[in-house]
Amino acid sequence: MRSKFVTFIVISFLILIGLIGWLGYQSFSTGFSAKAEPHWLEVFFARQLRYLAIPLENRNLRNPVPLTHDSLKEARAHFADHCAVCHGNSGDGQTPIGRNVYPKSPDLRLADTQDMSDGELFFIIQNGIRFTAMPGWGTGDPSKDTDSWKLVHFIRHLPRLTQEELEEMKTLNPKTKIESEEEAAFERFLQGDDASVPGAPIHRH
């Protein structure tokens, strides 16, 4: 019995060394570029570590904020203004930042995210995830951070997001200085100031 146990330990150790060596080779061959795609094994270990990093008491938390039209609307606006730059309005992660961080921004509509408990989603919003681009946004007090709980509702809603909601979110996305100036110039143009639009013809009398 003892010899079987020792054999098991030795084999497990050799497998572990082999995996570490293989991951080392993969890193050496691709470098530490943020553009590289994480291998399935790395993704598997990262998800297990993420799960273990969330305390049991947090995983079991239920969303204390009622799901209402108003709470979902507030969360939609919050997501468009703060989260969409990485995750996209639809939650697909297909943004210039989301596609070029390591690991890539996940598609929040898929089961990997949707199957998480309310408490797990809330904990990630509050605390972020180490060694990724996901920062922690919370106040540290789950009972007072209603905005994060509302975001949990919105994340649950992402697979059912309507085109009308997406169009509304576009108007709430942060704008660059140039975009804001162009928008202001166009607004002045609509009010009759032709010269405010770049390239507008100059009327001579």
C-alpha positions in Angstrom: 0.0 0.0 0.0 2.8 2.3 0.9 4.7 1.6 -2.3 1.5 2.5 -4.3 1.2 5.8 -2.5 4.8 6.7 -3.1 4.4 5.7 -6.8 1.3 8.0 -7.0 3.2 10.9 -5.4 6.2 10.4 -7.8 3.9 10.3 -10.9 2.0 13.3 -9.7 5.2 15.2 -9.1 6.5 14.3 -12.6 3.2 15.3 -14.2 3.4 18.7 -12.4 7.0 19.2 -13.5 6.0 18.3 -17.0 3.1 20.8 -17.0 5.3 23.6 -15.5 8.0 22.9 -18.2 5.4 22.9 -21.0 3.9 26.2 -19.8 7.4 27.6 -19.5 8.1 26.5 -23.1 4.8 28.1 -24.3 5.7 31.3 -22.5 9.2 31.2 -24.0 7.9 30.6 -27.5 5.3 33.4 -27.4 7.0 35.7 -25.0 4.9 37.7 -22.5 2.9 39.5 -25.2 -0.5 40.6 -24.1 -1.7 39.7 -27.6 -1.2 36.0 -27.0 -4.2 33.8 -26.3 -4.1 32.0 -23.0 -3.9 28.2 -23.4 -6.8 26.2 -22.1 -4.7 24.8 -19.3 -3.8 28.3 -18.1 -7.5 29.3 -18.4 -8.5 26.3 -16.3 -6.0 27.0 -13.5 -6.9 30.7 -13.5 -10.6 29.9 -13.1 -9.9 27.5 -10.3 -7.7 30.1 -8.5 -10.4 32.8 -9.1 -13.0 30.5 -7.5 -10.8 29.7 -4.5 -9.9 33.4 -4.1 -13.6 34.3 -3.4 -14.4 33.6 0.3 -17.3 31.2 0.8 -19.4 33.8 2.7 -19.1 36.1 -0.4 -20.0 33.3 -2.9 -23.2 32.7 -1.0 -24.4 36.3 -0.9 -27.7 37.0 -2.6 -28.4 40.2 -4.4 -30.2 42.5 -1.8 -31.2 45.1 -4.4 -34.7 44.4 -6.0 -34.7 44.0 -9.8 -36.8 46.9 -11.1 -37.0 48.9 -14.3 -35.3 51.8 -12.6 -32.5 49.8 -11.0 -31.7 48.1 -14.4 -31.8 51.5 -16.2 -29.3 53.0 -13.7 -27.0 50.0 -14.0 -27.2 50.2 -17.8 -26.1 53.8 -17.7 -23.3 53.0 -15.2 -22.1 50.1 -17.3 -22.1 52.3 -20.5 -20.1 55.0 -18.7 -17.6 53.0 -16.7 -17.4 49.4 -18.0 -18.1 49.4 -21.8 -14.7 50.8 -22.7 -13.3 47.3 -21.9 -16.3 45.1 -22.0 -18.3 46.7 -24.8 -22.0 47.8 -24.5 -23.1 44.3 -25.2 -20.6 42.7 -22.9 -18.9 40.8 -25.7 -15.4 42.3 -24.8 -14.8 43.2 -28.5 -13.3 46.6 -27.8 -9.7 47.9 -28.6 -8.8 47.5 -24.9 -10.8 44.3 -24.3 -9.1 42.5 -27.2 -5.6 43.6 -26.3 -5.3 43.0 -22.6 -4.1 39.7 -21.1 -6.2 37.7 -20.6 -8.8 39.1 -23.1 -12.0 40.6 -21.7 -14.5 37.7 -21.4 -17.8 37.6 -23.2 -20.0 38.4 -20.2 -23.0 36.9 -21.9 -21.6 33.4 -21.9 -22.0 30.6 -19.3 -18.6 31.2 -17.7 -19.9 34.4 -16.3 -23.6 33.8 -16.2 -23.2 30.6 -14.2 -21.5 32.5 -11.4 -23.4 33.3 -8.3 -24.6 36.9 -7.4 -22.0 37.0 -4.7 -19.2 35.9 -7.0 -20.0 38.6 -9.5 -20.3 41.2 -6.8 -17.0 40.2 -5.3 -15.2 40.6 -8.6 -16.8 44.0 -9.3 -15.8 45.1 -5.8 -12.3 43.6 -5.6 -11.2 43.1 -9.2 -9.0 40.1 -10.3 -5.2 40.1 -9.8 -2.9 39.8 -12.8 -5.7 40.9 -15.1 -7.0 44.3 -16.3 -10.0 44.0 -14.1 -9.7 46.6 -11.3 -11.7 46.7 -8.0 -14.4 49.4 -7.9 -16.2 48.7 -4.6 -16.4 50.5 -1.4 -15.6 47.4 0.7 -19.0 47.2 2.3 -21.4 44.9 0.5 -24.4 46.2 2.4 -23.8 49.8 1.2 -22.6 49.3 -2.4 -25.9 49.2 -4.2 -24.4 50.3 -7.5 -22.3 47.1 -7.7 -25.4 45.0 -6.9 -27.3 46.8 -9.6 -24.5 46.0 -12.0 -24.9 42.3 -11.1 -28.5 42.6 -12.3 -27.4 44.2 -15.5 -24.8 41.5 -16.2 -27.5 38.9 -15.8 -29.5 40.9 -18.4 -26.8 41.1 -21.0 -27.9 38.0 -23.0 -31.3 39.6 -23.4 -30.1 43.2 -24.2 -32.3 44.8 -26.9 -31.2 46.9 -29.9 -33.0 49.8 -28.3 -31.0 49.5 -25.1 -27.8 49.3 -27.1 -28.6 52.5 -29.0 -29.3 54.2 -25.7 -26.0 53.1 -24.3 -24.1 54.5 -27.2 -25.3 58.0 -26.2 -24.0 57.4 -22.7 -20.5 56.1 -23.6 -17.6 58.5 -22.7 -16.6 60.7 -25.5 -13.1 61.9 -26.4 -12.3 65.6 -26.4 -12.5 65.7 -30.2 -15.8 63.9 -30.3 -17.2 66.4 -27.7 -16.0 69.4 -29.7 -17.5 68.0 -32.9 -20.8 67.3 -31.2 -20.8 70.8 -29.7 -20.0 72.3 -33.1 -22.7 70.4 -34.8 -25.2 71.5 -32.1 -24.2 75.2 -32.8 -24.6 74.5 -36.5 -28.1 73.3 -36.0 -28.8 76.5 -34.2 -27.7 78.5 -37.2 -23.9 79.1 -36.7 -22.5 77.8 -40.1 -19.0 78.8 -39.2 -18.9 76.4 -36.2 -18.7 73.3 -38.4 -15.2 72.5 -39.6 -15.1 72.8 -43.4 -18.4 74.7 -43.6 -18.5 77.2 -46.5 -18.0 80.8 -45.6 -20.9 82.9 -46.9 -19.7 86.2 -48.4 -22.2 89.1 -49.1 
